[in-house]
Amino acid sequence: KVNTLAVSTHRIVNSVHSTATSSFIRACMAFCYITIPSLEHPLQKLQLYILCAQTAYLNQSLSQGLQNTM
């Protein structure tokens, strides 16, 4: 759901983020980075990390994308 919010935000702002929307995207990606380790299945974790990194890159949040791939 968090990735859906981030992609919807990207669509709404037409790829031109304001300070508020870019902060929102970073918060969404940070939420993913914090909550994914609580999952039990390794494959599910990997898939979600990749999805979050792709969402971060889509929203031009490179540091958050790199954080999700480590």
Jmol script that loads the backbone (N, CA, C; Angstrom):
load data "model"
ATOM      1  N   LYS A   1       0.815  -1.195   0.000  1.00  0.00           N
ATOM      2  CA  LYS A   1       0.000   0.000   0.000  1.00  0.00           C
ATOM      3  C   LYS A   1       0.860   1.261   0.000  1.00  0.00           C
ATOM      4  N   VAL A   2       1.975   1.215   0.698  1.00  0.00           N
ATOM      5  CA  VAL A   2       2.843   2.395   0.762  1.00  0.00           C
ATOM      6  C   VAL A   2       3.426   2.695  -0.618  1.00  0.00           C
ATOM      7  N   ASN A   3       3.819   1.677  -1.340  1.00  0.00           N
ATOM      8  CA  ASN A   3       4.334   1.887  -2.694  1.00  0.00           C
ATOM      9  C   ASN A   3       3.252   2.441  -3.611  1.00  0.00           C
ATOM     10  N   THR A   4       2.022   2.002  -3.431  1.00  0.00           N
ATOM     11  CA  THR A   4       0.906   2.529  -4.212  1.00  0.00           C
ATOM     12  C   THR A   4       0.718   4.018  -3.945  1.00  0.00           C
ATOM     13  N   LEU A   5       0.835   4.417  -2.685  1.00  0.00           N
ATOM     14  CA  LEU A   5       0.754   5.841  -2.345  1.00  0.00           C
ATOM     15  C   LEU A   5       1.866   6.639  -3.028  1.00  0.00           C
ATOM     16  N   ALA A   6       3.063   6.100  -3.010  1.00  0.00           N
ATOM     17  CA  ALA A   6       4.200   6.801  -3.608  1.00  0.00           C
ATOM     18  C   ALA A   6       4.037   6.926  -5.122  1.00  0.00           C
ATOM     19  N   VAL A   7       3.566   5.871  -5.772  1.00  0.00           N
ATOM     20  CA  VAL A   7       3.363   5.916  -7.217  1.00  0.00           C
ATOM     21  C   VAL A   7       2.207   6.860  -7.556  1.00  0.00           C
ATOM     22  N   SER A   8       1.162   6.851  -6.753  1.00  0.00           N
ATOM     23  CA  SER A   8       0.045   7.775  -6.977  1.00  0.00           C
ATOM     24  C   SER A   8       0.491   9.224  -6.833  1.00  0.00           C
ATOM     25  N   THR A   9       1.345   9.480  -5.870  1.00  0.00           N
ATOM     26  CA  THR A   9       1.888  10.827  -5.688  1.00  0.00           C
ATOM     27  C   THR A   9       2.696  11.238  -6.903  1.00  0.00           C
ATOM     28  N   HIS A  10       3.501  10.324  -7.413  1.00  0.00           N
ATOM     29  CA  HIS A  10       4.295  10.589  -8.619  1.00  0.00           C
ATOM     30  C   HIS A  10       3.381  10.960  -9.776  1.00  0.00           C
ATOM     31  N   ARG A  11       2.305  10.239  -9.926  1.00  0.00           N
ATOM     32  CA  ARG A  11       1.366  10.487 -11.013  1.00  0.00           C
ATOM     33  C   ARG A  11       0.672  11.845 -10.837  1.00  0.00           C
ATOM     34  N   ILE A  12       0.283  12.170  -9.611  1.00  0.00           N
ATOM     35  CA  ILE A  12      -0.439  13.418  -9.344  1.00  0.00           C
ATOM     36  C   ILE A  12       0.434  14.644  -9.611  1.00  0.00           C
ATOM     37  N   VAL A  13       1.708  14.583  -9.211  1.00  0.00           N
ATOM     38  CA  VAL A  13       2.585  15.751  -9.378  1.00  0.00           C
ATOM     39  C   VAL A  13       3.279  15.784 -10.734  1.00  0.00           C
ATOM     40  N   ASN A  14       2.987  14.834 -11.588  1.00  0.00           N
ATOM     41  CA  ASN A  14       3.581  14.760 -12.934  1.00  0.00           C
ATOM     42  C   ASN A  14       5.108  14.794 -12.900  1.00  0.00           C
ATOM     43  N   SER A  15       5.689  14.051 -11.987  1.00  0.00           N
ATOM     44  CA  SER A  15       7.146  13.890 -11.845  1.00  0.00           C
ATOM     45  C   SER A  15       7.869  15.145 -11.386  1.00  0.00           C
ATOM     46  N   VAL A  16       7.144  16.172 -10.981  1.00  0.00           N
ATOM     47  CA  VAL A  16       7.767  17.410 -10.499  1.00  0.00           C
ATOM     48  C   VAL A  16       7.395  17.575  -9.031  1.00  0.00           C
ATOM     49  N   HIS A  17       8.281  17.122  -8.153  1.00  0.00           N
ATOM     50  CA  HIS A  17       7.991  17.116  -6.727  1.00  0.00           C
ATOM     51  C   HIS A  17       8.291  18.456  -6.069  1.00  0.00           C
ATOM     52  N   SER A  18       7.416  18.818  -5.143  1.00  0.00           N
ATOM     53  CA  SER A  18       7.681  19.965  -4.279  1.00  0.00           C
ATOM     54  C   SER A  18       8.426  19.448  -3.053  1.00  0.00           C
ATOM     55  N   THR A  19       8.760  20.341  -2.168  1.00  0.00           N
ATOM     56  CA  THR A  19       9.437  19.929  -0.934  1.00  0.00           C
ATOM     57  C   THR A  19       8.547  18.981  -0.138  1.00  0.00           C
ATOM     58  N   ALA A  20       7.260  19.294  -0.092  1.00  0.00           N
ATOM     59  CA  ALA A  20       6.326  18.466   0.681  1.00  0.00           C
ATOM     60  C   ALA A  20       6.171  17.077   0.076  1.00  0.00           C
ATOM     61  N   THR A  21       6.017  16.993  -1.245  1.00  0.00           N
ATOM     62  CA  THR A  21       5.824  15.675  -1.847  1.00  0.00           C
ATOM     63  C   THR A  21       7.094  14.838  -1.814  1.00  0.00           C
ATOM     64  N   SER A  22       8.243  15.477  -1.978  1.00  0.00           N
ATOM     65  CA  SER A  22       9.481  14.688  -1.903  1.00  0.00           C
ATOM     66  C   SER A  22       9.724  14.197  -0.472  1.00  0.00           C
ATOM     67  N   SER A  23       9.356  14.990   0.513  1.00  0.00           N
ATOM     68  CA  SER A  23       9.459  14.538   1.910  1.00  0.00           C
ATOM     69  C   SER A  23       8.512  13.377   2.170  1.00  0.00           C
ATOM     70  N   PHE A  24       7.318  13.452   1.590  1.00  0.00           N
ATOM     71  CA  PHE A  24       6.350  12.370   1.742  1.00  0.00           C
ATOM     72  C   PHE A  24       6.889  11.076   1.130  1.00  0.00           C
ATOM     73  N   ILE A  25       7.492  11.169  -0.045  1.00  0.00           N
ATOM     74  CA  ILE A  25       8.064   9.990  -0.706  1.00  0.00           C
ATOM     75  C   ILE A  25       9.182   9.395   0.145  1.00  0.00           C
ATOM     76  N   ARG A  26      10.063  10.238   0.672  1.00  0.00           N
ATOM     77  CA  ARG A  26      11.141   9.745   1.527  1.00  0.00           C
ATOM     78  C   ARG A  26      10.586   9.072   2.778  1.00  0.00           C
ATOM     79  N   ALA A  27       9.507   9.618   3.329  1.00  0.00           N
ATOM     80  CA  ALA A  27       8.891   9.003   4.509  1.00  0.00           C
ATOM     81  C   ALA A  27       8.291   7.644   4.164  1.00  0.00           C
ATOM     82  N   CYS A  28       7.666   7.551   3.008  1.00  0.00           N
ATOM     83  CA  CYS A  28       7.106   6.262   2.569  1.00  0.00           C
ATOM     84  C   CYS A  28       8.207   5.219   2.415  1.00  0.00           C
ATOM     85  N   MET A  29       9.301   5.606   1.796  1.00  0.00           N
ATOM     86  CA  MET A  29      10.391   4.664   1.578  1.00  0.00           C
ATOM     87  C   MET A  29      11.067   4.285   2.897  1.00  0.00           C
ATOM     88  N   ALA A  30      11.167   5.228   3.813  1.00  0.00           N
ATOM     89  CA  ALA A  30      11.735   4.920   5.128  1.00  0.00           C
ATOM     90  C   ALA A  30      10.836   3.940   5.876  1.00  0.00           C
ATOM     91  N   PHE A  31       9.532   4.119   5.756  1.00  0.00           N
ATOM     92  CA  PHE A  31       8.590   3.192   6.382  1.00  0.00           C
ATOM     93  C   PHE A  31       8.810   1.779   5.849  1.00  0.00           C
ATOM     94  N   CYS A  32       8.974   1.656   4.541  1.00  0.00           N
ATOM     95  CA  CYS A  32       9.235   0.340   3.943  1.00  0.00           C
ATOM     96  C   CYS A  32      10.531  -0.257   4.485  1.00  0.00           C
ATOM     97  N   TYR A  33      11.571   0.554   4.505  1.00  0.00           N
ATOM     98  CA  TYR A  33      12.880   0.079   4.950  1.00  0.00           C
ATOM     99  C   TYR A  33      12.834  -0.416   6.400  1.00  0.00           C
ATOM    100  N   ILE A  34      12.013   0.216   7.206  1.00  0.00           N
ATOM    101  CA  ILE A  34      11.909  -0.161   8.619  1.00  0.00           C
ATOM    102  C   ILE A  34      11.019  -1.383   8.828  1.00  0.00           C
ATOM    103  N   THR A  35       9.943  -1.499   8.054  1.00  0.00           N
ATOM    104  CA  THR A  35       8.969  -2.563   8.321  1.00  0.00           C
ATOM    105  C   THR A  35       9.234  -3.871   7.579  1.00  0.00           C
ATOM    106  N   ILE A  36       9.908  -3.838   6.455  1.00  0.00           N
ATOM    107  CA  ILE A  36      10.135  -5.074   5.690  1.00  0.00           C
ATOM    108  C   ILE A  36      10.902  -6.129   6.492  1.00  0.00           C
ATOM    109  N   PRO A  37      11.906  -5.779   7.291  1.00  0.00           N
ATOM    110  CA  PRO A  37      12.618  -6.825   8.052  1.00  0.00           C
ATOM    111  C   PRO A  37      11.733  -7.612   9.024  1.00  0.00           C
ATOM    112  N   SER A  38      10.576  -7.096   9.363  1.00  0.00           N
ATOM    113  CA  SER A  38       9.704  -7.814  10.295  1.00  0.00           C
ATOM    114  C   SER A  38       8.992  -8.992   9.632  1.00  0.00           C
ATOM    115  N   LEU A  39       9.041  -9.088   8.307  1.00  0.00           N
ATOM    116  CA  LEU A  39       8.418 -10.207   7.605  1.00  0.00           C
ATOM    117  C   LEU A  39       9.255 -11.469   7.789  1.00  0.00           C
ATOM    118  N   GLU A  40       8.608 -12.608   7.715  1.00  0.00           N
ATOM    119  CA  GLU A  40       9.307 -13.872   7.957  1.00  0.00           C
ATOM    120  C   GLU A  40       9.888 -14.507   6.698  1.00  0.00           C
ATOM    121  N   HIS A  41       9.223 -14.375   5.575  1.00  0.00           N
ATOM    122  CA  HIS A  41       9.640 -15.081   4.369  1.00  0.00           C
ATOM    123  C   HIS A  41      10.707 -14.295   3.605  1.00  0.00           C
ATOM    124  N   PRO A  42      11.884 -14.894   3.404  1.00  0.00           N
ATOM    125  CA  PRO A  42      12.990 -14.198   2.738  1.00  0.00           C
ATOM    126  C   PRO A  42      12.669 -13.765   1.308  1.00  0.00           C
ATOM    127  N   LEU A  43      11.962 -14.592   0.551  1.00  0.00           N
ATOM    128  CA  LEU A  43      11.635 -14.241  -0.830  1.00  0.00           C
ATOM    129  C   LEU A  43      10.685 -13.047  -0.877  1.00  0.00           C
ATOM    130  N   GLN A  44       9.728 -13.028   0.022  1.00  0.00           N
ATOM    131  CA  GLN A  44       8.800 -11.903   0.097  1.00  0.00           C
ATOM    132  C   GLN A  44       9.546 -10.615   0.468  1.00  0.00           C
ATOM    133  N   LYS A  45      10.498 -10.723   1.383  1.00  0.00           N
ATOM    134  CA  LYS A  45      11.317  -9.566   1.763  1.00  0.00           C
ATOM    135  C   LYS A  45      12.072  -9.030   0.546  1.00  0.00           C
ATOM    136  N   LEU A  46      12.714  -9.927  -0.176  1.00  0.00           N
ATOM    137  CA  LEU A  46      13.495  -9.537  -1.340  1.00  0.00           C
ATOM    138  C   LEU A  46      12.626  -8.843  -2.377  1.00  0.00           C
ATOM    139  N   GLN A  47      11.468  -9.411  -2.660  1.00  0.00           N
ATOM    140  CA  GLN A  47      10.566  -8.820  -3.640  1.00  0.00           C
ATOM    141  C   GLN A  47      10.115  -7.424  -3.212  1.00  0.00           C
ATOM    142  N   LEU A  48       9.825  -7.252  -1.937  1.00  0.00           N
ATOM    143  CA  LEU A  48       9.396  -5.942  -1.449  1.00  0.00           C
ATOM    144  C   LEU A  48      10.535  -4.935  -1.453  1.00  0.00           C
ATOM    145  N   TYR A  49      11.749  -5.364  -1.115  1.00  0.00           N
ATOM    146  CA  TYR A  49      12.902  -4.466  -1.187  1.00  0.00           C
ATOM    147  C   TYR A  49      13.100  -3.970  -2.620  1.00  0.00           C
ATOM    148  N   ILE A  50      12.998  -4.872  -3.577  1.00  0.00           N
ATOM    149  CA  ILE A  50      13.166  -4.492  -4.979  1.00  0.00           C
ATOM    150  C   ILE A  50      12.061  -3.533  -5.406  1.00  0.00           C
ATOM    151  N   LEU A  51      10.821  -3.822  -5.032  1.00  0.00           N
ATOM    152  CA  LEU A  51       9.695  -2.955  -5.378  1.00  0.00           C
ATOM    153  C   LEU A  51       9.868  -1.559  -4.765  1.00  0.00           C
ATOM    154  N   CYS A  52      10.297  -1.511  -3.525  1.00  0.00           N
ATOM    155  CA  CYS A  52      10.511  -0.215  -2.857  1.00  0.00           C
ATOM    156  C   CYS A  52      11.639   0.564  -3.513  1.00  0.00           C
ATOM    157  N   ALA A  53      12.699  -0.113  -3.888  1.00  0.00           N
ATOM    158  CA  ALA A  53      13.803   0.565  -4.562  1.00  0.00           C
ATOM    159  C   ALA A  53      13.348   1.117  -5.906  1.00  0.00           C
ATOM    160  N   GLN A  54      12.577   0.342  -6.651  1.00  0.00           N
ATOM    161  CA  GLN A  54      12.065   0.811  -7.938  1.00  0.00           C
ATOM    162  C   GLN A  54      11.150   2.015  -7.758  1.00  0.00           C
ATOM    163  N   THR A  55      10.324   1.978  -6.735  1.00  0.00           N
ATOM    164  CA  THR A  55       9.425   3.102  -6.449  1.00  0.00           C
ATOM    165  C   THR A  55      10.224   4.341  -6.068  1.00  0.00           C
ATOM    166  N   ALA A  56      11.257   4.170  -5.282  1.00  0.00           N
ATOM    167  CA  ALA A  56      12.106   5.303  -4.898  1.00  0.00           C
ATOM    168  C   ALA A  56      12.790   5.897  -6.128  1.00  0.00           C
ATOM    169  N   TYR A  57      13.313   5.056  -7.011  1.00  0.00           N
ATOM    170  CA  TYR A  57      13.970   5.551  -8.215  1.00  0.00           C
ATOM    171  C   TYR A  57      12.972   6.255  -9.131  1.00  0.00           C
ATOM    172  N   LEU A  58      11.768   5.737  -9.223  1.00  0.00           N
ATOM    173  CA  LEU A  58      10.717   6.368 -10.024  1.00  0.00           C
ATOM    174  C   LEU A  58      10.464   7.796  -9.544  1.00  0.00           C
ATOM    175  N   ASN A  59      10.521   7.977  -8.241  1.00  0.00           N
ATOM    176  CA  ASN A  59      10.258   9.284  -7.641  1.00  0.00           C
ATOM    177  C   ASN A  59      11.529  10.097  -7.436  1.00  0.00           C
ATOM    178  N   GLN A  60      12.613   9.710  -8.093  1.00  0.00           N
ATOM    179  CA  GLN A  60      13.888  10.422  -8.063  1.00  0.00           C
ATOM    180  C   GLN A  60      14.453  10.572  -6.648  1.00  0.00           C
ATOM    181  N   SER A  61      14.244   9.557  -5.841  1.00  0.00           N
ATOM    182  CA  SER A  61      14.780   9.547  -4.488  1.00  0.00           C
ATOM    183  C   SER A  61      15.907   8.521  -4.433  1.00  0.00           C
ATOM    184  N   LEU A  62      17.043   8.898  -4.975  1.00  0.00           N
ATOM    185  CA  LEU A  62      18.147   7.953  -5.150  1.00  0.00           C
ATOM    186  C   LEU A  62      18.677   7.405  -3.832  1.00  0.00           C
ATOM    187  N   SER A  63      18.812   8.250  -2.832  1.00  0.00           N
ATOM    188  CA  SER A  63      19.361   7.760  -1.556  1.00  0.00           C
ATOM    189  C   SER A  63      18.439   6.735  -0.914  1.00  0.00           C
ATOM    190  N   GLN A  64      17.141   6.927  -1.013  1.00  0.00           N
ATOM    191  CA  GLN A  64      16.203   5.963  -0.464  1.00  0.00           C
ATOM    192  C   GLN A  64      16.219   4.666  -1.277  1.00  0.00           C
ATOM    193  N   GLY A  65      16.385   4.779  -2.572  1.00  0.00           N
ATOM    194  CA  GLY A  65      16.461   3.585  -3.418  1.00  0.00           C
ATOM    195  C   GLY A  65      17.686   2.752  -3.089  1.00  0.00           C
ATOM    196  N   LEU A  66      18.819   3.416  -2.885  1.00  0.00           N
ATOM    197  CA  LEU A  66      20.035   2.694  -2.521  1.00  0.00           C
ATOM    198  C   LEU A  66      19.896   2.049  -1.146  1.00  0.00           C
ATOM    199  N   GLN A  67      19.225   2.723  -0.253  1.00  0.00           N
ATOM    200  CA  GLN A  67      19.027   2.187   1.098  1.00  0.00           C
ATOM    201  C   GLN A  67      18.203   0.898   1.040  1.00  0.00           C
ATOM    202  N   ASN A  68      17.217   0.840   0.152  1.00  0.00           N
ATOM    203  CA  ASN A  68      16.367  -0.339   0.053  1.00  0.00           C
ATOM    204  C   ASN A  68      17.039  -1.501  -0.648  1.00  0.00           C
ATOM    205  N   THR A  69      18.117  -1.253  -1.368  1.00  0.00           N
ATOM    206  CA  THR A  69      18.772  -2.363  -2.061  1.00  0.00           C
ATOM    207  C   THR A  69      19.898  -2.968  -1.255  1.00  0.00           C
ATOM    208  N   MET A  70      20.203  -2.432  -0.093  1.00  0.00           N
ATOM    209  CA  MET A  70      21.305  -2.958   0.725  1.00  0.00           C
ATOM    210  C   MET A  70      20.808  -3.929   1.747  1.00  0.00           C
TER     211      MET A  70
END
end "model"
wireframe off; spacefill off
backbone 0.3
color backbone group
